[in-house]
Amino acid sequence: MASINNHGTTSLAIETELVTAGRDTVSQKGFVNPPVVRGSTVLYPTAEALHAHRGEFQYGRHGTPTTKSLQQALMALEGPSCAGVGLVPSGLSAISTTLLSVLKAGDHLLVSDSAYRPTRNFCNGMLARLGIETTYFDPLIGAGIKALLKPNTRAILVEAPGSQSFEMPDVPAIAEIAHAHGALVIDDNTWATPLYHRSLEQGVDISIQAATKYIGGHSDIMFGTISANARAWPQVEEGIKLLGVCAGPDDVFLALRGLRTMAVRLAHHQRSGLEMAHWLAARPEVLTVLHPGLESHPGHAIWKRDFTGASGLFSIVLKPVSQAAVDALLDTVQLFGMGYSWGGFESLVIPFDCAPYRSATQWAPGGPTLRLHIGLESVDDLKADLERGFAALGAV
């Protein structure tokens, strides 16, 4: 096999695209993986080429052979609606770079009330100082978003689903209203990734991911991606260049390596996550399981319509107990580490409370809440670990 490039050839399954896209073994001297190109300066062969900025690569910040391979693979993952992909140093950088690229002083932004808290901090902090107004909305508002639009509303940011409370927004309904108004729709698609939710094909203009999570897959990189359709890509591309945002070459390589196995890993996360969610729903200590893949979830119908799968992240609401009891559970479990990320091979648990910062909706779940990420361990071992934790909770 000399070269793998699927543009203009027979359509391949997305799992195959993840393995093959962005590979060119001719330019890679026969090696399967592209080399890690660490470089800033690109030399031009002639003065004429220098004056014309002629060359596939012009400066390290604007791209290298390594970044090109990852961008090609991500475009294949996002689907035909994707016009370009930007690579940035973190998930939060993907959010901030996107918003700075499409907004200006005097604009109005609508943000789902379930959004990632650092997103809110950026909107309430830097965007406010720049004269950009943010209004938060009920994640379940759907077409009712029309009532919140202002003449200066330029963008709507959704998170599908919310990465703590797991409300499932009706993205196509929101996109239809937004586009009629001339506003862009931005989706934080980290939970499902384009493998299970091609949001650009459902009316979203810009899809962002914290590639730190499932694309990296091994809890060892910080990375973000910004994918956009033809309407939004020129703004995003210009914003990335003007802000001087770029990702380090080693992280680019690790993101590309992680992408190759993401389909296999996510399938395992999904199976184990759903099995754990059903098991937890039957536990006497649990009041509610917040997982869109469960038929009991209020957003299950939307998830079934718009998504082809689920990841390993979901939340549970415990029946009312003391904080000391919750802490006893957290201190007892051993396979579930306590950490503020997810998407890696390991299982994680953290307590959370949305009530102090949600402003458009009330967060009153009925008991303490825990967010779980189900990793690649044996499900039986994970159940036994939580059994020990629940015993400790009950003892308090």
Sequence and secondary structure as in RCSB ss.txt:
>XXXX:A:sequence
MASINNHGTTSLAIETELVTAGRDTVSQKGFVNPPVVRGSTVLYPTAEALHAHRGEFQYGRHGTPTTKSLQQALM
ALEGPSCAGVGLVPSGLSAISTTLLSVLKAGDHLLVSDSAYRPTRNFCNGMLARLGIETTYFDPLIGAGIKALLK
PNTRAILVEAPGSQSFEMPDVPAIAEIAHAHGALVIDDNTWATPLYHRSLEQGVDISIQAATKYIGGHSDIMFGT
ISANARAWPQVEEGIKLLGVCAGPDDVFLALRGLRTMAVRLAHHQRSGLEMAHWLAARPEVLTVLHPGLESHPGH
AIWKRDFTGASGLFSIVLKPVSQAAVDALLDTVQLFGMGYSWGGFESLVIPFDCAPYRSATQWAPGGPTLRLHIG
LESVDDLKADLERGFAALGAV
>XXXX:A:secstr
      TTS    HHHHHHHTT  TTTTTT SS      SB   SSHHHHHTT SS  BGGG  HHHHHHHHHHH
HHH TT  EEEEESSHHHHHHHHHHHH  TT EEEEETTS HHHHHHIIIIIHHTT EEEEE TT GGGGGGG  
TTEEEEEEESS TTT     HHHHHHHHHHHT EEEEE TTTHHHH  GGGGT SEEEE TTTTTT SS    EE
EEE TTTHHHHHHHHHHHT    HHHHHHHHHHHHTHHHHHHHHHHHHHHHHHHHHT TTEEEEE TTSTTSTTH
HHHHHH S   SEEEEEE S  HHHHHHHHHH SSSB  S  SSSS EEEEE  TTT  SS    SS EEEEE  
SS HHHHHHHHHHHHHHHHH 
